Amino acid sequence: MSADLQVEEPPRRLSGFTGRAGARESHVWDRAFGPWDLYFGFVWVATVAFVLGTDFPPLSYRVPAAALLTLLIPWYAWAGRPLLQKDPGAEPGLSLRYLGVVVALFLPAASLAGETRLITFALAPHCFMLLPLRRAVGAMGVVALLPVAGWALLWQPAGHIVFINAASAFVTLVFSSFFGAWIIRIIEQSRERASLITELDASREEVARLSAAQGAHAERERMSREIHDTLAQGFTSLLMLVQAVQSEMDTDPEQAHRHLELMAATARQNLAEARALVAGGAPADLDAGSLPDAVRRLAARQAPPAAVSVTGEVRPLAAVLEVVALRSCQESLSNASKHAGAGARCSVSLAYGDGELTVTVRDTGRGFDPAAPGPGHGLRGLRARTAEVGGTASIAAVPGTGTTVTVTLPTTTLPTTL
């Protein structure tokens, strides 16, 4: 958040922002209304003291003036104070009524005793806080200038005295109008910025919600790929071995025994993969050695076992690249087991280049028509996983001659996502 949004206060009624520092605190007016009451009371007491303590006019005029000023106290407490605590312009009709009564009490008192005009310093903020700027300036004109006119008509002072009082009233009007307009602009700017802060908070909440939803979706996609590439394929292999054992129990017990051992090994591997998946670690095959070793163990579990060839300088790669390479082999070999047909042979090639690793899985099975409907979930997941690390995946197939899956992974830059 920029600094200029933090230095201003929000509107008065933003009570939900209390208790936090900066722009989200309650409005300064809410926290300063007690001192404002003291200020109004102090100005009133000082005005009454000046009115009663002066030598002119006679006491018979000063007492009624002080009495009219005294009526301002209950009127302020009953009508003015509740209005001042509301948002500006919230009750325009009540505001005009309140100020009308204030002027009706103030003008006669100011006409009787000139010292009464001292209370203008307490009444001016009322005008600017309850009325729009133009009306507030007009009300201040009435409060500042009409008392001088009434006082001059009643007491007929010398011309220079009238001029001095009129000039003083005009300066009061200009001064109060300038600072009143400035304060109103601050209040409006505070309201605008408070609205922006509210929108910003709402946007942040929406971004957080969408980010959480996107993260959950991405995690579901990742988990579905991991389960498909590990547990689901392991169970598929177990099911195929069970079917093979059932057909071999009577005709070839020795081969059935070998398949039972392979079933046990596959089940143990599936259990290890499930534990690695829960723990968020590397695949079980990779955890036990290098990528070529992991691919060889994977190929050995194929029925019949797949041939593995490795070219180039074998070196450790980023963990995410080795995971993608191994999963690509798993997916391709699994598809070959399910779709290539009986008697099909598979081969896996790992080619380490200067800036890339190429994984190629070929089978001699029945192949398929590339123009047929798109690949299943497994091949889509293979392409998506490869694209996430900046690689490419291609599938070449011809009916009756087999299928070749080629995955190329860049090794010059470290991928940042899985």
C-alpha positions as CSV (number, residue, x, y, z in Angstrom):
1,M,0.0,0.0,0.0
2,S,1.3,3.4,-0.9
3,A,2.2,5.9,1.8
4,D,-0.3,8.5,0.8
5,L,-3.1,6.1,1.6
6,Q,-1.9,5.7,5.1
7,V,-1.6,9.3,6.2
8,E,-5.3,10.2,5.8
9,E,-8.2,9.1,8.0
10,P,-11.3,7.3,6.7
11,P,-14.8,8.7,7.2
12,R,-16.2,8.9,10.7
13,R,-18.5,5.9,10.4
14,L,-15.9,3.3,9.6
15,S,-16.2,1.8,13.0
16,G,-15.2,-1.6,11.6
17,F,-11.7,-0.3,11.1
18,T,-11.1,0.5,14.7
19,G,-8.1,-1.1,16.6
20,R,-5.7,-0.9,13.6
21,A,-3.0,1.6,13.0
22,G,-2.9,4.0,10.1
23,A,-5.7,4.6,7.6
24,R,-7.9,1.9,9.1
25,E,-8.3,3.5,12.5
26,S,-11.5,5.2,13.5
27,H,-12.0,8.8,12.2
28,V,-10.0,11.4,14.2
29,W,-13.3,13.2,14.8
30,D,-14.7,10.3,16.7
31,R,-11.6,10.2,18.9
32,A,-11.5,14.0,19.4
33,F,-15.1,14.9,20.1
34,G,-14.5,15.2,23.9
35,P,-11.9,17.9,23.4
36,W,-14.2,19.6,20.9
37,D,-16.9,19.8,23.7
38,L,-14.3,21.4,25.9
39,Y,-13.3,23.9,23.2
40,F,-17.0,24.9,22.7
41,G,-17.5,25.2,26.4
42,F,-14.3,27.3,26.8
43,V,-15.2,29.7,24.0
44,W,-18.8,30.1,25.5
45,V,-17.5,30.8,29.0
46,A,-14.9,33.3,27.7
47,T,-17.6,35.0,25.6
48,V,-20.0,35.3,28.6
49,A,-17.2,36.6,30.8
50,F,-16.3,39.3,28.3
51,V,-20.0,40.2,27.9
52,L,-20.7,40.5,31.6
53,G,-17.3,42.1,32.4
54,T,-17.4,44.9,29.9
55,D,-18.4,48.5,30.8
56,F,-20.6,49.0,27.7
57,P,-23.4,48.5,27.1
58,P,-25.3,48.9,30.3
59,L,-25.9,45.8,32.4
60,S,-29.6,45.7,31.5
61,Y,-28.4,44.9,27.9
62,R,-25.6,42.6,28.8
63,V,-27.6,40.2,30.9
64,P,-30.2,39.5,28.2
65,A,-27.3,38.9,25.8
66,A,-25.7,36.5,28.2
67,A,-29.0,34.8,28.7
68,L,-29.4,34.3,25.0
69,L,-25.9,32.8,24.8
70,T,-26.8,30.5,27.7
71,L,-29.7,29.0,25.7
72,L,-27.1,27.9,23.1
73,I,-25.8,25.3,25.6
74,P,-28.9,23.0,25.9
75,W,-29.7,23.6,22.2
76,Y,-26.2,22.4,21.3
77,A,-26.3,19.4,23.6
78,W,-29.8,18.3,22.5
79,A,-29.7,19.0,18.7
80,G,-26.2,20.1,17.6
81,R,-23.9,17.5,19.2
82,P,-25.8,14.5,17.7
83,L,-25.8,16.1,14.3
84,L,-22.1,16.8,14.4
85,Q,-21.3,13.2,15.2
86,K,-23.0,12.0,12.0
87,D,-21.6,12.0,8.5
88,P,-21.6,15.5,6.9
89,G,-24.8,16.1,5.0
90,A,-26.6,13.1,6.6
91,E,-29.5,15.2,7.9
92,P,-29.7,18.4,5.8
93,G,-33.1,19.5,7.1
94,L,-32.2,19.0,10.8
95,S,-28.9,20.8,10.2
96,L,-30.6,23.9,8.7
97,R,-33.1,23.9,11.7
98,Y,-30.3,23.7,14.2
99,L,-28.3,26.5,12.6
100,G,-31.4,28.6,12.2
101,V,-32.1,28.5,15.9
102,V,-28.4,29.2,16.6
103,V,-28.5,32.3,14.4
104,A,-31.9,33.4,16.0
105,L,-30.3,33.3,19.5
106,F,-26.9,34.7,18.4
107,L,-28.0,37.7,16.3
108,P,-30.0,39.5,19.1
109,A,-27.3,38.8,21.6
110,A,-24.6,40.1,19.2
111,S,-26.6,43.2,18.5
112,L,-27.0,44.0,22.2
113,A,-23.3,43.4,23.1
114,G,-20.5,43.5,20.6
115,E,-18.3,41.1,22.7
116,T,-20.8,38.4,22.0
117,R,-19.2,38.0,18.5
118,L,-16.3,36.2,20.2
119,I,-18.4,33.0,20.1
120,T,-18.2,33.1,16.3
121,F,-15.0,31.0,16.7
122,A,-17.1,28.2,18.2
123,L,-20.0,28.6,15.7
124,A,-18.0,28.7,12.5
125,P,-17.0,25.0,12.6
126,H,-20.7,24.1,13.0
127,C,-21.5,25.7,9.7
128,F,-18.8,24.0,7.8
129,M,-19.4,20.6,9.3
130,L,-23.2,20.5,8.8
131,L,-23.6,22.3,5.4
132,P,-22.1,22.0,1.9
133,L,-19.3,24.5,1.2
134,R,-21.4,27.2,-0.5
135,R,-24.1,27.2,2.0
136,A,-21.6,27.1,4.8
137,V,-19.9,30.3,3.5
138,G,-23.3,31.9,3.2
139,A,-24.2,30.9,6.8
140,M,-20.8,32.3,7.9
141,G,-21.6,35.6,6.1
142,V,-24.8,35.8,8.2
143,V,-23.0,34.9,11.5
144,A,-20.0,37.2,10.9
145,L,-21.6,40.3,9.2
146,L,-25.2,40.7,10.3
147,P,-24.2,41.0,14.0
148,V,-22.1,44.1,13.1
149,A,-24.9,45.6,11.2
150,G,-27.4,45.0,14.0
151,W,-25.0,46.3,16.6
152,A,-24.3,49.5,14.5
153,L,-28.0,50.2,14.0
154,L,-28.8,49.8,17.7
155,W,-25.9,51.8,19.2
156,Q,-25.0,54.2,16.4
157,P,-21.2,54.2,17.1
158,A,-18.7,56.5,15.3
159,G,-17.9,55.7,11.7
160,H,-14.4,54.6,12.3
161,I,-15.6,52.2,15.0
162,V,-18.1,50.7,12.6
163,F,-15.4,50.3,10.0
164,I,-13.0,48.6,12.4
165,N,-15.8,46.1,13.5
166,A,-16.9,45.5,9.9
167,A,-13.3,44.9,8.8
168,S,-12.8,42.5,11.7
169,A,-16.0,40.6,10.8
170,F,-14.9,40.4,7.1
171,V,-11.5,39.1,8.1
172,T,-13.2,36.5,10.3
173,L,-15.4,35.5,7.3
174,V,-12.5,35.1,4.9
175,F,-10.4,33.3,7.5
176,S,-13.1,30.8,8.4
177,S,-14.1,30.3,4.8
178,F,-10.6,29.5,3.8
179,F,-9.9,27.0,6.6
180,G,-13.5,25.7,6.4
181,A,-13.0,24.9,2.7
182,W,-9.7,23.3,3.4
183,I,-11.1,21.1,6.2
184,I,-14.1,20.1,4.0
185,R,-11.6,19.1,1.2
186,I,-9.7,17.0,3.7
187,I,-12.9,15.3,4.8
188,E,-13.9,14.5,1.2
189,Q,-10.4,13.3,0.4
190,S,-10.5,11.1,3.5
191,R,-13.8,9.6,2.4
192,E,-12.5,8.9,-1.1
193,R,-9.4,7.2,0.2
194,A,-11.3,5.3,2.7
195,S,-13.5,4.0,-0.1
196,L,-10.3,3.0,-2.0
197,I,-9.0,1.2,1.0
198,T,-12.3,-0.7,1.4
199,E,-12.2,-1.6,-2.3
200,L,-8.5,-2.6,-1.9
201,D,-9.3,-4.8,1.1
202,A,-12.2,-6.4,-0.9
203,S,-9.9,-7.0,-3.9
204,R,-7.3,-8.5,-1.6
205,E,-9.8,-10.9,-0.2
206,E,-11.0,-11.8,-3.7
207,V,-7.4,-12.4,-4.9
208,A,-6.7,-14.5,-1.8
209,R,-9.9,-16.5,-2.4
210,L,-9.1,-17.0,-6.1
211,S,-5.4,-17.8,-5.3
212,A,-6.6,-20.4,-2.8
213,A,-9.0,-21.9,-5.3
214,Q,-6.4,-21.9,-8.0
215,G,-3.9,-23.5,-5.7
216,A,-6.4,-26.2,-4.7
217,H,-7.2,-26.9,-8.3
218,A,-3.5,-27.1,-9.2
219,E,-2.9,-29.4,-6.3
220,R,-5.8,-31.7,-7.3
221,E,-4.4,-31.8,-10.9
222,R,-0.9,-32.7,-9.5
223,M,-2.3,-35.4,-7.2
224,S,-4.4,-36.9,-10.0
225,R,-1.3,-37.1,-12.2
226,E,0.8,-38.6,-9.4
227,I,-1.9,-41.2,-8.6
228,H,-2.4,-42.0,-12.2
229,D,1.3,-42.4,-12.9
230,T,2.1,-44.5,-9.7
231,L,-0.7,-46.1,-7.8
232,A,-3.2,-46.6,-10.6
233,Q,-0.6,-48.1,-12.9
234,G,0.7,-50.3,-10.1
235,F,-2.8,-51.7,-9.5
236,T,-3.2,-52.2,-13.3
237,S,0.0,-54.2,-13.3
238,L,-1.2,-56.3,-10.4
239,L,-4.5,-57.0,-12.1
240,M,-2.7,-58.1,-15.3
241,L,-0.3,-60.3,-13.3
242,V,-3.3,-61.9,-11.4
243,Q,-4.9,-62.7,-14.7
244,A,-1.6,-64.2,-15.9
245,V,-1.2,-66.3,-12.8
246,Q,-4.8,-67.6,-13.1
247,S,-4.1,-68.9,-16.6
248,E,-0.7,-70.4,-15.6
249,M,-1.5,-72.1,-12.4
250,D,-2.2,-75.5,-14.1
251,T,-0.2,-75.2,-17.3
252,D,3.0,-73.5,-16.1
253,P,3.4,-73.4,-12.3
254,E,7.0,-72.2,-12.5
255,Q,6.0,-69.1,-14.6
256,A,3.1,-68.5,-12.3
257,H,5.5,-68.6,-9.3
258,R,7.7,-65.9,-11.0
259,H,4.6,-63.8,-11.7
260,L,3.6,-64.1,-8.0
261,E,7.1,-62.8,-7.0
262,L,6.6,-60.0,-9.4
263,M,3.2,-59.2,-7.9
264,A,4.8,-59.0,-4.5
265,A,7.5,-56.7,-5.8
266,T,4.9,-54.5,-7.5
267,A,2.8,-54.3,-4.4
268,R,5.8,-53.3,-2.3
269,Q,6.7,-50.7,-4.9
270,N,3.1,-49.3,-4.9
271,L,3.3,-49.1,-1.1
272,A,6.5,-47.2,-1.3
273,E,5.1,-44.9,-3.9
274,A,2.0,-44.3,-1.7
275,R,4.2,-43.3,1.2
276,A,6.3,-41.0,-0.9
277,L,3.2,-39.4,-2.3
278,V,1.8,-38.7,1.2
279,A,5.1,-37.4,2.4
280,G,5.6,-35.2,-0.7
281,G,9.0,-36.7,-1.4
282,A,10.7,-38.0,-4.5
283,P,9.3,-41.2,-6.2
284,A,10.5,-44.4,-4.5
285,D,12.6,-45.4,-7.5
286,L,14.5,-42.1,-7.6
287,D,14.9,-42.1,-3.9
288,A,17.0,-45.2,-4.2
289,G,19.5,-44.1,-6.9
290,S,20.1,-42.3,-10.1
291,L,17.6,-41.7,-12.9
292,P,19.0,-44.5,-15.2
293,D,18.8,-46.9,-12.3
294,A,15.3,-45.9,-11.6
295,V,14.3,-46.4,-15.2
296,R,16.0,-49.8,-15.3
297,R,14.0,-50.9,-12.2
298,L,10.9,-49.6,-13.8
299,A,11.6,-51.4,-17.1
300,A,12.3,-54.7,-15.2
301,R,8.8,-54.7,-13.8
302,Q,7.4,-54.6,-17.3
303,A,6.0,-57.9,-18.7
304,P,8.1,-58.7,-20.7
305,P,10.9,-56.5,-19.4
306,A,11.7,-53.5,-21.5
307,A,15.2,-52.8,-22.8
308,V,17.0,-49.7,-21.5
309,S,19.8,-47.8,-23.2
310,V,21.6,-44.7,-21.9
311,T,23.8,-42.4,-24.0
312,G,25.7,-39.3,-23.2
313,E,27.3,-38.2,-20.0
314,V,25.1,-39.3,-17.1
315,R,24.9,-36.6,-14.5
316,P,22.5,-35.6,-11.7
317,L,19.8,-33.2,-12.9
318,A,17.3,-31.0,-11.0
319,A,15.0,-33.2,-9.0
320,V,11.9,-31.9,-10.8
321,L,13.4,-32.9,-14.2
322,E,14.2,-36.4,-13.1
323,V,10.7,-36.8,-11.7
324,V,9.2,-35.7,-15.0
325,A,11.5,-38.1,-16.9
326,L,10.6,-41.0,-14.7
327,R,6.9,-40.3,-14.8
328,S,7.0,-40.1,-18.6
329,C,8.6,-43.5,-18.7
330,Q,5.9,-44.9,-16.4
331,E,3.1,-43.5,-18.4
332,S,4.5,-44.6,-21.7
333,L,5.2,-48.2,-20.5
334,S,1.8,-48.4,-18.8
335,N,0.1,-47.4,-22.0
336,A,2.2,-50.0,-23.9
337,S,1.1,-52.7,-21.5
338,K,-2.5,-51.9,-21.8
339,H,-2.8,-51.1,-25.5
340,A,0.2,-52.5,-27.5
341,G,-1.1,-56.0,-27.4
342,A,0.3,-59.4,-26.6
343,G,3.9,-60.0,-27.6
344,A,4.8,-56.4,-28.0
345,R,8.3,-55.4,-26.9
346,C,9.2,-52.1,-25.4
347,S,12.5,-50.1,-25.2
348,V,13.5,-47.0,-23.3
349,S,16.2,-44.6,-24.3
350,L,17.8,-41.9,-22.1
351,A,19.9,-39.4,-24.1
352,Y,21.9,-36.9,-22.1
353,G,22.8,-33.9,-24.3
354,D,24.6,-30.7,-23.5
355,G,21.5,-28.7,-22.8
356,E,18.7,-31.3,-22.8
357,L,17.6,-34.7,-21.8
358,T,15.6,-36.8,-24.3
359,V,13.5,-39.7,-23.1
360,T,12.2,-42.1,-25.8
361,V,9.9,-45.0,-25.2
362,R,9.1,-47.3,-28.2
363,D,6.8,-50.3,-28.5
364,T,6.3,-52.8,-31.3
365,G,2.6,-53.1,-30.7
366,R,-0.5,-52.4,-32.7
367,G,-0.2,-48.6,-32.6
368,F,-3.1,-46.3,-33.2
369,D,-4.5,-43.8,-35.6
370,P,-3.3,-40.2,-34.7
371,A,-6.4,-38.8,-36.4
372,A,-8.7,-40.7,-33.9
373,P,-10.2,-38.8,-30.9
374,G,-7.6,-37.2,-28.6
375,P,-5.4,-39.1,-26.1
376,G,-6.7,-40.1,-22.7
377,H,-6.0,-38.6,-19.3
378,G,-2.5,-40.2,-19.0
379,L,-1.1,-38.7,-22.2
380,R,-2.7,-35.3,-21.5
381,G,-1.1,-35.4,-18.1
382,L,2.3,-36.4,-19.6
383,R,2.2,-33.4,-21.9
384,A,1.0,-31.0,-19.2
385,R,3.8,-32.2,-16.8
386,T,6.4,-31.8,-19.5
387,A,5.2,-28.3,-20.4
388,E,5.4,-27.2,-16.8
389,V,9.2,-27.6,-16.9
390,G,9.6,-26.0,-20.3
391,G,9.9,-29.3,-22.2
392,T,8.0,-30.9,-25.1
393,A,6.3,-34.2,-25.6
394,S,5.5,-35.8,-29.0
395,I,3.7,-39.0,-29.9
396,A,4.3,-40.8,-33.2
397,A,2.1,-43.8,-34.0
398,V,1.2,-45.8,-37.1
399,P,-1.5,-48.6,-36.9
400,G,0.2,-52.0,-36.9
401,T,3.8,-50.7,-36.4
402,G,3.9,-49.5,-32.8
403,T,4.1,-46.2,-31.0
404,T,7.0,-43.9,-30.0
405,V,6.8,-41.3,-27.2
406,T,9.5,-38.7,-27.2
407,V,10.0,-36.2,-24.3
408,T,12.6,-33.5,-24.4
409,L,13.5,-31.7,-21.2
410,P,15.8,-28.6,-21.0
411,T,18.6,-29.0,-18.5
412,T,20.3,-25.6,-18.8
413,T,17.8,-23.7,-16.6
414,L,16.3,-24.9,-13.3
415,P,12.5,-25.3,-13.5
416,T,10.6,-23.6,-10.7
417,T,7.4,-25.6,-10.8
418,L,6.5,-29.3,-10.7
